[in-house]
Amino acid sequence: WMMKIVCWCLLVIFMFFLPNEIISFYETISKFGSGLFLLVQVVLLLDFVHGWNDKWVRYDEQFWYFALFVVSLVCYVATFGLSGLLFYWFTPSGHDCGINTFFIVMTLIFIVVFAVITLHPAVSGSILPASVVSLYCMYLCYSGLSSEPREYECNGLHRHSKAISTGTLTVGLLTTVLSVVYSAVRAGSSTTLLSPPSSPRAGAGKPLLPLDKVDEHEEKEKTKPVTYSYSFFHIIFSLASMYSAMLLTGWSTSVGESGKLVDVGWASVWVRILTGWATAGLFIWSLVAPHLFPDREF
């Protein structure tokens, strides 16, 4: 660990002396890596909501069915309530805000499609995952619209809230960092989702010399295989670092006035909107795929 810390400090110092061409090249790579990390987050979300639903359904008790209904109802109320606020904040009267209206309406269409497919008799779906994903997609829509440049006439959110304080930005950044860390740890250390378990290390057998019981126990602990893939774990964290870098630079190292704020600019807007659409597409696929390919296990 000491050697790793020393190498990390040297790398941090060395980065200040790299030519701009290398930074620009890393920026290009990071945009693709960030997209992959966002897809990993979406897969984790879908895995979580389906697992949550299956766990409560397995209890097969009236209380848990009622809990499913209440949580779903709360999610739908929050979703449509947020959609109303989005129309109020981001489509002010007197301005041509067709792009904002398009984003909000498309999200609402996806929400209706979720409910229709879930409630279809041929699909063995549940309303809980549909409601949670609907709320998440609406949140992504809000996040995208709120990332529009402050001077954009259709971004009315910051006319209702005159000043964006340093504390608000700090809380928002902290929330993002915690989300990134959770996603990276959850995906990187997964034993059944996304990553295969690693194989036992070579030489994991009986010791050549006799050991007492304590040493033998320590030796067994050392030779136990890890429950995740080392390479996959580091790849996920590399993608997470790319995503964090993109958030802090507004998805571009060449930014204007919006670059003084975290995660503000048209690049951030489209990343959020496209992530919401990708979430919708993957969720719909998770519902219809078992019926389109009945011979495969999903």
C-alpha positions in Angstrom: 0.0 0.0 0.0 2.8 2.4 0.8 4.3 1.9 -2.7 0.9 2.4 -4.2 0.4 5.7 -2.4 3.8 6.9 -3.4 3.1 6.1 -7.1 -0.3 7.8 -6.9 1.3 11.0 -5.5 3.9 10.9 -8.3 1.2 10.4 -10.9 -0.8 13.4 -9.6 2.3 15.6 -9.8 3.3 14.3 -13.2 -0.2 15.1 -14.6 0.5 18.8 -14.4 3.4 18.5 -16.8 1.6 16.5 -19.5 1.1 18.3 -22.9 -2.4 19.4 -23.8 -2.6 16.9 -26.6 -2.5 14.0 -24.2 -5.2 15.6 -22.0 -7.4 16.1 -25.0 -6.9 12.5 -26.0 -7.9 11.4 -22.5 -10.9 13.7 -22.7 -12.1 11.9 -25.8 -11.6 8.5 -24.3 -13.3 9.6 -21.1 -16.5 10.6 -22.9 -16.9 7.0 -24.1 -15.8 5.6 -20.8 -18.4 7.8 -19.0 -21.1 6.5 -21.3 -20.2 2.9 -20.4 -20.3 3.8 -16.7 -23.7 5.3 -17.0 -24.9 2.1 -18.7 -23.5 0.2 -15.7 -25.4 2.4 -13.4 -28.6 1.7 -15.3 -28.0 -2.0 -15.2 -27.5 -1.8 -11.5 -30.7 0.1 -11.0 -32.7 -2.4 -13.1 -31.2 -5.3 -11.2 -32.0 -3.5 -7.9 -35.7 -2.8 -8.6 -36.4 -6.3 -10.0 -34.7 -7.9 -7.0 -36.6 -5.6 -4.7 -39.9 -6.6 -6.3 -39.1 -10.3 -6.3 -38.1 -10.3 -2.6 -41.3 -8.7 -1.5 -43.5 -10.9 -3.7 -41.8 -14.1 -2.3 -43.0 -13.2 1.1 -46.5 -13.9 -0.2 -48.3 -12.0 2.5 -51.0 -9.4 2.3 -48.8 -6.8 4.1 -46.1 -6.9 1.5 -48.5 -6.7 -1.4 -50.0 -3.6 0.3 -46.5 -2.2 0.7 -45.8 -2.8 -3.0 -48.9 -0.8 -3.8 -48.1 2.1 -1.5 -44.5 2.5 -2.7 -45.7 2.3 -6.3 -48.4 4.9 -5.7 -45.9 7.3 -4.0 -43.4 6.9 -6.9 -46.1 7.7 -9.5 -47.4 10.7 -7.5 -43.8 12.0 -7.2 -43.2 11.4 -10.9 -46.3 13.3 -12.2 -45.8 16.0 -9.6 -42.2 16.5 -10.8 -43.4 16.6 -14.4 -45.7 19.5 -13.5 -42.8 21.4 -11.9 -40.7 20.7 -15.0 -43.3 22.3 -17.3 -43.6 25.3 -14.9 -39.8 25.8 -14.6 -38.5 24.9 -18.0 -41.3 26.0 -20.4 -41.9 29.6 -19.4 -44.6 31.4 -21.4 -43.4 33.9 -24.0 -40.4 31.8 -25.1 -40.0 29.1 -27.7 -39.0 26.2 -25.5 -39.8 23.3 -27.9 -36.8 21.3 -27.0 -37.6 21.3 -23.3 -41.2 20.4 -24.0 -40.0 17.5 -26.2 -37.8 16.1 -23.4 -40.6 16.2 -20.8 -43.3 14.8 -23.2 -41.0 12.0 -24.3 -40.3 11.0 -20.7 -44.1 11.0 -20.0 -44.6 8.8 -23.0 -42.0 6.3 -21.7 -43.8 6.3 -18.4 -47.1 5.4 -20.0 -45.4 2.7 -22.1 -43.9 1.2 -18.9 -47.3 0.9 -17.3 -49.0 -0.5 -20.4 -46.4 -3.2 -20.9 -46.2 -4.1 -17.2 -50.0 -4.5 -16.9 -50.3 -6.5 -20.2 -51.6 -10.0 -19.5 -48.8 -11.6 -21.5 -46.1 -9.9 -19.4 -45.5 -11.2 -15.9 -44.4 -7.7 -14.7 -45.0 -5.8 -11.5 -46.0 -2.1 -11.1 -43.2 -1.5 -8.5 -40.3 -1.6 -10.9 -42.2 0.4 -13.5 -43.0 3.1 -10.9 -39.4 3.3 -9.6 -37.9 3.5 -13.1 -40.5 6.1 -14.1 -39.4 8.3 -11.2 -35.8 7.8 -12.1 -36.3 8.7 -15.7 -38.2 11.9 -14.7 -35.4 12.7 -12.3 -32.9 12.3 -15.1 -35.1 14.6 -17.2 -35.0 17.2 -14.4 -31.3 16.8 -14.0 -30.7 17.3 -17.7 -32.9 20.4 -17.9 -31.3 21.9 -14.8 -27.9 21.5 -16.4 -28.9 23.9 -19.2 -26.7 27.1 -19.3 -27.8 29.7 -16.8 -28.2 32.3 -19.5 -30.6 30.1 -21.5 -34.0 31.8 -21.6 -35.9 28.5 -21.1 -34.0 27.6 -17.9 -36.4 29.3 -15.5 -35.4 27.3 -12.5 -32.7 29.8 -11.5 -35.0 32.7 -11.9 -37.2 31.2 -9.2 -34.1 30.5 -7.2 -31.9 33.6 -7.7 -28.6 32.4 -6.4 -26.8 29.0 -6.6 -24.9 29.0 -3.3 -21.6 27.2 -2.8 -23.3 25.0 -0.2 -25.9 23.8 -2.8 -23.2 22.9 -5.3 -21.2 21.2 -2.6 -24.2 19.0 -1.5 -25.0 18.2 -5.2 -21.4 17.2 -5.9 -21.2 15.1 -2.7 -24.4 13.3 -3.7 -22.9 12.6 -7.1 -19.6 11.3 -5.7 -21.5 9.0 -3.3 -23.6 7.7 -6.2 -20.4 7.1 -8.3 -18.6 5.3 -5.4 -21.6 3.1 -4.7 -22.0 2.2 -8.3 -18.3 1.5 -8.8 -18.1 -0.7 -5.6 -21.3 -2.5 -6.4 -20.4 -3.3 -10.0 -16.7 -3.9 -9.4 -17.3 -6.4 -6.5 -20.3 -8.1 -7.9 -20.2 -11.9 -7.9 -23.2 -12.6 -10.0 -24.0 -9.3 -11.9 -21.7 -8.2 -14.8 -18.5 -9.7 -13.5 -17.3 -13.3 -13.1 -15.6 -14.5 -10.0 -11.9 -14.8 -10.2 -10.1 -18.1 -10.0 -8.0 -19.2 -7.0 -4.5 -18.0 -6.9 -1.7 -20.3 -8.0 0.0 -22.2 -5.2 -3.1 -22.2 -3.0 -2.4 -25.6 -1.4 -0.9 -27.1 1.7 2.1 -25.3 3.2 5.5 -26.9 2.6 6.5 -26.5 6.3 4.3 -27.5 9.3 2.4 -24.6 10.9 0.6 -24.3 14.2 -3.2 -23.8 14.1 -3.0 -20.0 14.1 -0.6 -19.8 11.3 -2.5 -22.4 9.4 -5.7 -20.4 9.8 -3.9 -17.3 8.5 -2.5 -19.2 5.6 -6.0 -20.4 4.6 -7.3 -16.9 4.8 -4.6 -15.7 2.5 -5.1 -18.4 0.0 -8.8 -17.9 -0.3 -9.9 -16.7 -3.8 -11.5 -13.3 -4.0 -15.2 -13.2 -4.9 -14.7 -10.8 -7.8 -12.5 -10.2 -10.8 -9.5 -7.9 -10.1 -9.4 -6.7 -13.7 -13.1 -6.0 -13.8 -12.9 -4.2 -10.5 -10.2 -1.8 -11.8 -12.0 -1.3 -15.1 -15.1 -0.2 -13.3 -13.2 2.3 -11.1 -11.4 3.6 -14.2 -14.7 4.3 -15.9 -16.0 5.9 -12.7 -13.0 8.2 -12.6 -13.7 9.2 -16.2 -17.3 10.0 -15.3 -16.2 12.1 -12.4 -13.8 14.0 -14.5 -16.5 14.7 -17.1 -18.9 16.0 -14.4 -16.3 18.4 -13.0 -15.3 19.8 -16.4 -18.8 20.0 -17.9 -17.9 17.2 -20.4 -15.4 19.4 -22.1 -12.0 20.9 -21.3 -12.9 23.9 -23.4 -15.9 25.5 -21.7 -17.2 29.0 -21.5 -18.9 30.8 -18.6 -20.9 27.7 -17.6 -17.6 26.0 -16.9 -17.4 27.8 -13.6 -20.3 25.6 -12.3 -20.2 21.9 -11.9 -22.1 19.8 -14.5 -23.6 22.7 -16.5 -23.7 22.9 -20.2 -25.4 21.4 -23.3 -23.1 18.3 -23.2 -24.4 17.5 -19.7 -28.0 18.1 -20.8 -27.7 15.5 -23.6 -25.9 13.0 -21.5 -28.6 13.1 -18.9 -31.4 12.9 -21.5 -29.8 10.1 -23.4 -29.2 8.2 -20.2 -32.9 8.5 -19.4 -33.8 7.1 -22.8 -31.3 4.3 -22.5 -32.8 3.4 -19.1 -36.3 3.3 -20.7 -35.1 1.1 -23.5 -33.3 -1.4 -21.2 -36.3 -1.6 -18.9 -38.7 -2.3 -21.7 -36.3 -4.9 -23.0 -36.1 -6.5 -19.6 -39.9 -6.9 -19.7 -40.4 -8.2 -23.3 -37.1 -10.2 -23.8 -38.3 -13.3 -21.8 -41.3 -13.5 -24.1 -39.4 -12.8 -27.4 -36.8 -15.5 -26.5 -38.5 -18.0 -24.2 -35.6 -20.5 -24.6 -33.1 -18.2 -23.0 -32.7 -17.4 -19.3 -32.8 -13.7 -18.4 
